[in-house]
Amino acid sequence: MAVAALTIYLAGLALAFGWRSVVQWRRTGDTGLRLDAGPAGTLRWWAKLLFAAALLLGPAGPVSAIAGLPPLGVLDHRVVGTAGLVLAVAGVLATLVSQLHMGASWRIGFDPGERTALVTTGVFALARNPIFTAMTATSLGITLMTPNLISLAATLALVVSVQLQVRAAEEPYLIRLHGAAYTAYATRVGRFLPGLGRLRTPPGTGPEQATGTRTSIAGP
């Protein structure tokens, strides 16, 4: 199971970052990579640092399991591992589908001075950040396949980094960039899961009038 987990993780990483960047470059002449983390110590910087840590810890969990690190007893069960296998594979596939649905707007990270089209169709009609949701599902699946402390730390680091990136960096950027169009979309569609984490507007303020300064971010 640990070998399968490592294989799935590395394949998912190669497809989601390598293959997708090549496809983007061939279609648009741009790899879509926006790796600048901003000023050191900012929430955006911490989000990138934790995300990098999650990527490094991801394969370390299966490798440590192969090397003999004992699993957490409560999760050391064939049924749990099989469920993790299904979840990890589904997460990789969902990541690729979500990336393709972004089309030319696909980016890893973002440039605050760049303007891209707002994507609200396909899987983005179900959740505003389906790529992050799918990546988290993959990480959780790997953790269930190799349930040790390192795998658990990888998933925790990913969850925290995604929350920081979306709430403190990407959502304010999208509100500034798209204004009422984004807030109207965000009042209808959940942040990571359907219906959960929708933006709220003050009483008497419709989504079409909402702005970044008058909209509160609520929900998981």
C-alpha positions in Angstrom: 0.0 0.0 0.0 2.9 2.4 0.7 4.4 1.8 -2.7 1.0 2.5 -4.3 0.7 5.7 -2.3 4.1 6.9 -3.3 3.3 6.1 -7.0 0.0 7.9 -6.9 1.5 10.9 -5.2 4.4 11.3 -7.6 2.2 10.7 -10.7 -0.3 13.3 -9.4 2.4 15.8 -8.8 3.9 15.3 -12.2 0.5 15.6 -13.9 -0.8 18.6 -11.9 2.3 20.7 -12.0 4.5 19.4 -14.8 2.1 18.2 -17.5 -0.4 21.0 -16.9 2.3 23.6 -17.1 3.4 22.2 -20.5 -0.1 22.2 -21.8 -0.6 25.8 -20.7 2.6 26.9 -22.3 1.7 25.2 -25.6 -1.7 26.8 -25.6 -0.9 30.3 -24.4 2.9 30.7 -24.5 2.8 31.0 -20.6 3.5 28.2 -18.1 1.0 29.6 -15.6 3.5 29.4 -12.8 3.3 32.4 -10.4 5.8 31.4 -7.7 6.4 34.8 -6.0 5.4 34.5 -2.4 5.4 38.2 -1.7 7.2 39.9 1.2 8.6 37.6 3.9 6.4 37.2 7.0 3.1 38.1 5.3 0.2 35.6 5.4 0.7 35.0 1.6 4.4 34.2 2.3 3.5 31.7 5.1 0.9 30.1 2.9 3.5 29.4 0.2 6.0 28.2 2.8 3.5 25.7 4.2 2.4 24.6 0.8 6.0 23.8 -0.1 6.4 21.9 3.1 3.2 19.9 2.3 4.6 19.0 -1.1 7.9 17.8 0.5 6.1 15.9 3.3 3.7 14.3 0.9 6.1 11.6 -0.5 7.9 11.4 2.8 5.0 9.7 4.4 4.9 6.7 2.0 8.7 6.6 1.9 8.9 6.4 5.7 6.3 3.7 5.7 8.4 1.7 3.3 11.4 2.3 5.6 9.5 0.8 8.5 7.9 3.8 10.4 4.9 2.2 12.2 1.4 3.4 11.4 -1.0 5.0 13.8 -2.8 2.0 15.2 -6.4 3.3 15.0 -6.0 3.8 11.2 -4.0 0.7 10.4 -6.7 -1.3 8.7 -7.2 -2.7 5.2 -10.6 -1.1 4.8 -9.1 2.3 5.7 -6.2 1.8 3.3 -8.6 0.8 0.5 -10.8 3.9 1.1 -7.6 6.0 1.0 -6.6 4.5 -2.3 -10.0 5.3 -3.9 -9.9 8.8 -2.4 -6.3 9.5 -3.6 -7.0 8.4 -7.2 -10.2 10.4 -7.3 -8.4 13.4 -5.9 -5.7 13.3 -8.6 -8.4 12.9 -11.4 -10.5 15.7 -9.9 -7.4 18.0 -9.7 -6.7 17.5 -13.4 -10.4 18.0 -14.4 -10.6 21.2 -12.3 -7.4 22.5 -13.9 -8.7 21.9 -17.4 -11.9 23.7 -16.6 -9.9 26.8 -15.8 -8.7 27.0 -19.4 -6.3 29.9 -20.1 -7.0 31.4 -16.6 -5.2 28.5 -14.9 -2.3 29.6 -12.6 -0.2 28.1 -9.8 -0.2 31.1 -7.5 -1.1 34.5 -8.7 0.4 37.9 -9.7 -1.4 40.8 -8.0 -0.9 42.9 -11.1 -2.3 40.4 -13.5 -5.8 40.2 -14.8 -7.4 36.9 -15.8 -10.9 35.9 -16.7 -13.2 34.8 -13.8 -14.2 31.2 -14.3 -17.6 30.3 -12.8 -18.7 27.3 -14.9 -18.0 23.6 -14.9 -16.7 22.4 -11.5 -16.3 26.0 -10.5 -20.1 26.2 -10.4 -19.9 23.7 -7.5 -17.0 25.2 -5.5 -14.8 28.3 -5.9 -11.6 26.4 -5.3 -12.1 22.8 -6.6 -8.4 22.3 -7.3 -7.5 22.9 -3.7 -10.4 20.6 -2.6 -9.2 17.9 -4.9 -5.6 18.2 -3.8 -6.6 18.0 -0.2 -8.6 14.8 -1.0 -5.5 13.3 -2.6 -3.4 14.2 0.5 -6.0 12.7 2.8 -6.2 9.6 0.7 -2.4 9.2 0.9 -2.6 9.6 4.7 -5.2 6.9 5.0 -3.0 4.6 2.8 0.1 5.3 4.9 -1.3 6.5 8.2 1.8 7.7 10.0 2.7 11.0 11.6 4.6 12.3 8.6 1.6 11.8 6.3 -0.7 13.4 8.8 1.7 16.4 9.0 1.6 16.7 5.2 -2.2 16.9 5.1 -2.3 19.3 8.0 0.3 21.6 6.4 -1.7 21.5 3.1 -5.0 22.4 4.8 -3.5 25.3 6.7 -1.6 26.6 3.7 -4.7 26.4 1.5 -6.9 28.2 4.0 -4.3 31.0 4.3 -3.8 31.3 0.6 -7.5 31.5 -0.3 -8.7 33.6 2.6 -5.8 36.0 3.0 -4.5 36.3 -0.5 -6.6 35.0 -3.4 -10.1 36.1 -2.3 -9.1 39.7 -1.6 -7.2 39.8 -4.9 -10.3 38.4 -6.8 -12.6 40.9 -5.1 -10.3 43.8 -6.1 -10.0 42.4 -9.7 -13.5 41.4 -10.4 -15.5 43.4 -7.9 -19.3 42.8 -7.9 -18.9 39.9 -10.4 -16.8 37.9 -8.0 -18.8 38.8 -4.9 -22.1 37.8 -6.7 -20.5 34.5 -7.6 -19.1 34.0 -4.1 -22.5 34.5 -2.5 -23.9 31.7 -4.6 -21.0 29.2 -4.5 -19.2 27.6 -1.6 -15.5 28.1 -1.0 -14.3 24.5 -1.0 -17.5 22.5 -0.9 -21.0 23.1 -2.4 -22.9 25.5 -0.2 -20.2 26.0 2.5 -18.2 29.1 2.9 -20.3 31.4 0.7 -19.7 35.2 1.1 -22.3 37.1 3.1 -23.5 40.6 2.3 -24.9 43.0 4.9 -28.7 43.1 5.2 -30.3 45.1 2.3 -27.2 44.8 0.2 -27.6 42.6 -2.9 -24.6 40.7 -4.5 -24.7 43.1 -7.4 -23.9 46.1 -5.1 -21.5 44.3 -2.9 -17.8 45.3 -2.8 -14.7 44.0 -1.1 -15.1 46.5 1.7 -18.8 45.6 2.3 -18.6 41.9 2.1 -17.8 39.6 5.0 -16.1 36.2 4.4 -17.8 33.5 6.4 -18.0 29.7 6.6 -15.4 26.9 6.4 
